[in-house]
Amino acid sequence: MAFFVVQTSYTMKLLRDLLYKAPIVEIIGTTNMAIFNINFDSRKVQKNDVFVAIKGEVSNGHQYIDACITNGAVAIVCEEFPTTITEGITYVKVKDSSMALAYIAANFYDNPSEKITLVGITGTNGKTTTVTLLFNLYRALGRKAGLLSTVKNQINNEVLPATHTTPDAIQLNKLLNQMVEQGCTHAFMEVSSHALIQHRVTAQKFKVAVFSNLTHDHLDYHKTFQSYRDAKKLLFDNLSTETIALINNDDKNGMVMVQNTKAKILTYSQKHVSDFKIKILENHFTGMLVTIDGIEVWTKLIGAFNAYNLLAVYAVAIQLGEEKQDVLAALSNLESVEGRFQHIRSTTGITAIIDYAHTPDALENVLSTISEIRGGNEQVITIIGCGGDRDKTKRPIMAQIAANKSNKIILTSDNPRTENPEDILNEMQAGLDPVQLKKMLRIADRKEAIRTAVMMAQKDDIILLAGKGHENYQEINGVKNHFDDLETITQLLNA
């Protein structure tokens, strides 16, 4: 679990006001006291703070209650009262500390999501692209807007680093409050399954919630696909009647998402009858010609998966009251998102594609798109790895997909983290049959793998670097070393 401390210009809030809507069981002490800050990291607690004790994956905040009181905390929010009650300290027992933190943080920042048009995107693939395209669209339409994504957070022109797909509840409300203070009318955010389970967005008021798709991912955390699906479904279960739920009607889990929602349900698709439709007419490395609701549009984005993303963006904008022609004109000028099907072509005629595809479905989508665009004689060389300390069950599947849809594959390191890279490659290789093994090379060093692919490639061949996309580091044994796929292959192709 990552922890954050919030430095705020707010002088104080009364504890009783911060506890509004929190799932309170019992209170010892007064709630009529001034709180200067909120924290769930015991190491950051200072005088007049409220400490929220959370039972996390790694540590249990309840173990640090006494230390927080020593450091100046005047109120403790917890699921279990400590055995020793300190005089003068207020203890608030709640059903769920993470849920309580969501409401406390929202109240501390005066519930910023109620003052801005907030759009959330959940699903396995397409979240980053969709929210970024929405942000760029609204900026092109002349609006002030905010972005919360895996790649970066942004408030108008100010870019802020992102450490999580969805920030923790304190950071989230702080960022939304900054957006409100800087005049943003809209905010677009990715909503991860982890964030939903951990109640990071429980107190947020969404105007539109979008479901993109659901495929194999994060089973190391959720254990089963059903648990993963149910985590995503929480976003729609908690929507109000004032919200729009926009779902991909081509995904079999779409209707499952909205089984219990109170929101207005709308659908988008390529294949089925839906409220919003898109059809691909032409697909090239330079872009696509599509029809959206019967109108032809040229877009710089590529592939069927991006057609879904574009349609979701269009549907959200229309539902938020934008003019159709303005939206379509802006869509045609939007660029590809960093690390998502980014492509370069060398002077020798080799095409390199960099994509974040790190799930079986995403990898299959990217390779299928390449197959649709290629002339037929080119070789497709795929460089693929799998992250360490993450879902192991997808490793052999990823290798199979790469082998089935490529002429050559090179198994290499992604972010091995604390695992031995060779062990990861062994688990990937185990998914290959004898015919597929003949296509395979194993090179654990990612730079050497890329160098080898460049040496193997001939004019018109296509090299796919999958898995890392926008990331500019490689994490090995807790250390993030600088490594950028686009930078590396650009240097090697130009060498």
N, C-alpha and C positions, 0 to 999 in steps of 0.2 A: 504494500500500500504506500502511495506517495502522500506526503503531507505538505500543507501550505499554511503560511501565516498571512493574515490579511492586515495590512496597514491601511487605516482608513482615516479620512478627514472628519468622520463623525465623532463628536465629543462623547456621546453616550446614548444609550437606550435603556429604558426601564425593563427589567427582567420580565415583568408581567406582560408587557407588550410583545416581547420576543417569543413568548410561549404560546401565542395565539395559534390555534389549530394543532399544536403538538399533541401527540397521544399520551397525555399525562395520566398516571396511575395514582400517585401520591406526592405530596410536597411537605418537606420539613423546613421550616423557616419562612422568611418573608420574600415575596416576589417584588416588593416595592423598593428595589435597589437599582443603582446605576451600573450598567455594564458598558465597558469601553471597547471590548473586543470579544470575538468568538474564536475558539480553537478546538481542534480535535487531535492536535499533536502536543503531547505533554511537554515536549522540549521547548515549545514556543510560548507557553503560558506566562503572562505577566500580571501585574497588579490590576485588580478590578475586571479580570476576564471571567467569562463563563467557559468551563471546560466540558465538552461533550465526550463522554467515555464510550467509545465504539469497539465492539468485538470484531476485529478485522481478521483477514486471512493469516497475517503474520504475528500480530500482537493484540493483546486485549487491553484497551484503554483503562479498564477498571483497576488494573494493577498500579496505575500511576496517579490515582486520585489524591493520595496524601502528598505526593511530590508536587502536584499542581497547587494544592492549598498552600504549601510552603512557599511556592513561587508567586503567590498573590491572588490566585483564583478565589472569587467570592461566591461563586455558584457552580454546582456540579449537576450535570444532567447524565443520568445513568439508568441502566436496566435493573441493577441490583444495588441496594444501599450498602455501603461499606459497613463492616462490623463496628467500627468506631466512628461516631458522629462528632464532628468538631463544632464547638459552639461558635455562633456568629456566621456560619456558612450555610447557605441555602442548598438543599438537596432536592432535586426533581427526579422522581422515578417515572420512567416512560416505558411503553410497551416495546418500542423499537428506537434505539438511539440514532440510527441513520435517518429514519423518517423524521424524528424530532429535529435533527440537524438541518434537514431540508427546509422545514418551516421557520426555524430560528434564523437561518441565514437569509431567507427571503424577507422576513420581517425586519431584520437588521438593516437591510438595504431598501426598505420601503416597497417591497414587492415590485421590482422593476418590470417583470414580465407582463404586468397588467397595464403598463404604460407604453408598450411597444408591440408591434405585430410580430409575434414569434412563430416561426415555422420549424418543425422538427422532422428529421428524416431518420427512419430506422430500416434495418434490413441487413443482409450479409454483404452485398456488393452494391456499389453505386452511391453510397452516402456522401463521400467526399466530393465526387464529381457533381452531384445534384446540388448540394448546398453551395458549392463554389460557383457553379453556373448561375444559381439564383442570386447570389451576392453580386456577381459581375453584371448580371442582367439589370438589377435594380440600380446599380451605380451608373450603368449606361443610360438608364431612364431618368437620371438626374436626382436620384434619391440618396439620402444618407442612410447607410446600412451597416450592420455588424455581421461578422462571420465567426462561427465556432466550429473548427474542423480538425481532423487528424493532422493535416499538414501545417496549419497555422490558425491563429485567431487574428481577426482584423476589425478595427473600428474605423470606418471611413478609410482614410489613407494610412492609418497607423497600424503597422504589422506587429503582432505580439507572438512570442513562441508558444507552441502547444505541446504539452507533455502527455495529454490523454486525448482520446477521441472525444469524450465528454468530460469537462472539468468537474472537480468535486463541487459539492453544493455551495461552499463558501466562495470559491473562485468563480463559479458560474454566475452567482448573483452579483458579485463584484463587477464582473465584466459586463453583464447586462445593464447594471446601474451606470457604468461608464458610458455605455452606448446611449442610454437615455439622456445623460447629462450633456453628451456631445451632439444631441439633436437627431439621433438615428430614429427613423420611423419603422424600420424593419430589422429583424435579426433572423439569421438562418443557421441552424445548428444540427450537427450529427447527434443522434441519440443511440448510444451503444447498449447492448444487452447487459453489460456489467453495470452501466449507469442506472438502468432500470431496476435491476435487482437490488442495487445499493441505494436506491431512493434519491439519487442525485437530482432528478428532475421532478420529484413528486409534487413540489410546491409551485411548479411553473404552469402558467396559463398559456396554452398553445392556441393559435388561431387556425393553423392547418397542421395535420400530422400525416406524413407520407410513409407508406410501406413499399419498399423497392422489390425485394425478393428474399427468399430464405433457402440457404444451402448449407452444406457441411462446414462448420467452423466452431471454434471455441469449446469443443467438447472436453478439453482438459479442465475447463472451469465449470461448465454446465452438466457434464457427465453424459447426458442423453440428449438426443435431438429434440425430444418433446419438451424437456426443460428449457432448452435454448429457445424453442418456438414460444413457449409460455412467457419467457422473459421479454421477448419482443412484443408480445401481445399486451403486456402491462401498459404500454404507452396508450393503446386504444381503449383499454378497459377503464382508464382514468380520465378520459376526455369528457368535456361537458357538452351540453346540447348546443352550445354556441360555436362549437369547433367543427371543422370539416376533416373527415378521414378520407384520404385519397390513397387507393390501393391499386397495385399492379394486378390486373385481372387475369394475366397470363400465368401467374404463379398460383399453384394449387393451395398455398397457404394464405392467400390474400383474404378470402372470405372467413377463414378461421380467425384472422387478426381482429375482425370487427364483429364477431359473434355477440359480444356483450357490450359493445360501445353505445354511448348515448349520442354520439356525433352524427352529423349528416354524412352519409357514405357516398363517395363518388369513385369511379373506376377509370383506369387508363390501360391501353393494351396495343399490341400489334396484331394479335391473332383473333381475339374474341370481340363480340359486341360490347362496347363500353361507352362511357360518357365522352372520353377523349381517345382519338385513334391516330396512329402514325403508320406510314408505309414507306419502306425504303425502295426508291426507284433506281438509284445508282450508288455504288460504293467504291471509293478509290482511296489511295493513300493520301490524297490531297483533301478529301472530304466526302460528304454524302449529299445526294439529292433525295429529299423526302417530301411526302405530303403530310401535313398536320391539319387535321379536320378538313381535308380536301384541298388545301392550299399548298402549292409547291414552294419549297424553301431549300436553298443551298446552305449547308452547314459545314464548318471546318472540322467537325468531329467525325469519327469513323466508327462503324460497326453497329450491329444490332443492339448490343448492350448500351451504347451511347444513345441510340434512338429512344430507348426507354427513359434514359436520364433526361434527354431533351423534352420529351413529352411530359414528364412529371413537372419539369420547370415551367413549361407552357401552361399546364393545367393549374398549377399553383397561382401563377401570375393572373390568369383569367379570373380565377375564383376570388382573388384579392382586388378585383375591379380594374385591372389594367386593360388598355385598348388592344384588341387583337393585332392590328397592323403594327402598332408600336412594338409589341412583344415579338412578333415574327421577324421584324426588321432587326431588332437587337439580337435575337437568337442567331441570325445568319452571320453575325460578326464575332460571336464568342469563340475564344481560343480553347484548345484542349487544356485540361487541368494538369499541373505539374505532376510528372510521374505516372500519368494515366494515358497509355498508348501514345507516348511521345515518340516521334521518329525523326531520325536524321539520315542523310544519304551522303556517303563519302564520294570523293572525286573519282574513285575507282568503280562506283556504281553499286556499292554494297549498302543495303538498308539495315539500320539498327533500330529496334523498337524497345523502349523501356516502359515497363508496366508493373504496377504494384500487385498484380495478380498473385495472391498468396493462399487462395482457396481453390479446391478442384473446379468449382463452377466458373470462377473468374478466369482461371487458366484456360479452360475449355473455350470460353467465350472469346478470349483474345486470339487463340490459335485458330478457331473457326473463322474469325474475321480475317485473319491473314490468308487462310485457305480460299476465302471468297474473293479476295482482291488479287492474289498472285496469278501470274499468267499460266503457270503450270510447270515450267522447266527449272524454276529457281529451287535451290535447296533451302530448307528452313532448319536453322540450327538453334536449338533452345537451350539456354543456360538456366538451370533451375535448382533451387535449394529449398530447405524447410527450416523454420525457426526452431532453435533449441528451447527446452523447457516449456514447450507448447504442445498442442494437440498432436499426438504421435500417430493417431489412426489415419490421418490424411496423407502421411508421407508416401506409402506405396501407391496410393491413388494418384497423387500428383505426378509421380514418375511415369505411371501408366499412361496418363493423358498426354504428357509431353512426348512420350515415345510413339503413341498412336498417331499423333498429328504433326510430327516433325521427321525430317530425314536423318538428323543427328541430334543427340541430346548430350549435354555435359552436366553431370550432377556435381554440385559444388556447395559451398557454404552460403547460408543466408546470414542470420544472426545466431550463431551457435550458442551464445550466452554461456551457461555453465556446462553444457554437454560437449563431449568429444565429437568433433565434426565427422570423423570416420564412422562413428556409431549412427549418426543421422543418415549418412549416405548408405550405410548397410541396410537400414530400415526402408529407405527409398528404393534401393536396388532390389529388395526382396519382392517388390511388386511386379518385376519385369519377367517376361517369359523368355525362352532362348532366342527367339527371333528379335525381340525388343532389345535384348542385351547386346546384339551385334551393332546396334545403333549408338550404344552408350560409351561415354568416357567418364572417368571419375577424376576430378581435380579439386581437392578440398580448398585450395587457395583461390579465392574468387577472382583476383586480378589475373592469375595465370590461366584460369578457365576462360576469361574474356579474351586474353591474348591468344589462346589456342583457337578460339572460335574465329577471331579475325584472320588468323593465319590459314585456317581451313576454307574460309569463305572466298568465293569467286564473284565476278561481276553479276549483278542482279540477285545474288543470294540475300536471304533475310536472316538476321540474327535477333532473336528475342531474348532480352534479359528480364526474367520474371522474378517477382517477389519483393523487391525493395523499392522500386519506383522513386518517390520523392526523397527517401531517406538518404542522408549524407554521412552516414556512419555505419560501422559494423560492430556489433556488441559481442565481445569475447571476454569471458570470465569477469564480467562486471565492468569492463572498460569499453567505452565507446570510442573506437578509432575512426578517424576520418576516412570515409569511403563513399564515393558517389558513382553510381553506374553510368550515368550520362557523361560525367566528366572523364571517367576512365576509358570508356569505349571511344569517345571523341578523340582523346589523345592517341589511342592505339590505331584508330583508323587513319589518322593524319600523320602518323609517324613515318 
